[in-house]
Amino acid sequence: MLIDPSDDHYYQPLWTLVGVGTAKFEDTHRKQSTLIPGGVNWFKEAVEEFCPEENAVITDKGR
């Protein structure tokens, strides 16, 4: 299961090379959907509450 509302993913470790001019910022971007393996349920929601005692999270959509 993946909980993430973003459609975009940025590979932040590459930002170091962007900063020194050896890579382009555009190279750090991918669509999130291209990175999620098959069989993974993607909930495009944000986590609003973390409940470690119940081993649960509550999303902005109430799940």
SULZIZI-V910403 format. One record per pair of residues at least 4 apart in sequence whose ideal C-beta (glycine too) atoms are under 7 Angstrom apart, sorted by sequence separation. I is the first residue (numbers start at 1). J is the second residue. If there is no record, write none. Layout:
i:I j:J
i:I j:J
This chain:
i:14 j:18
i:15 j:19
i:16 j:20
i:23 j:27
i:30 j:34
i:32 j:36
i:36 j:40
i:58 j:62
i:59 j:63
i:17 j:22
i:18 j:23
i:30 j:35
i:51 j:56
i:17 j:23
i:18 j:24
i:36 j:42
i:51 j:57
i:18 j:25
i:50 j:57
i:51 j:58
i:49 j:57
i:14 j:23
i:49 j:58
i:18 j:28
i:47 j:57
i:48 j:58
i:48 j:59
i:47 j:59
i:48 j:60
i:14 j:27
i:15 j:28
i:46 j:59
i:14 j:28
i:45 j:59
i:46 j:60
i:45 j:60
i:43 j:59
i:45 j:61
i:11 j:28
i:10 j:28
i:45 j:63
i:10 j:29
i:43 j:63
i:8 j:29
i:9 j:30
i:8 j:31
i:9 j:32
i:7 j:31
i:8 j:32
i:7 j:32
i:6 j:32
i:9 j:35
i:4 j:32
i:2 j:36
i:2 j:40
i:1 j:40
i:5 j:44
i:1 j:41
i:2 j:42
i:3 j:43
i:5 j:45
i:2 j:43
i:5 j:46
i:1 j:43
i:3 j:45
i:3 j:47
i:3 j:57
i:3 j:59
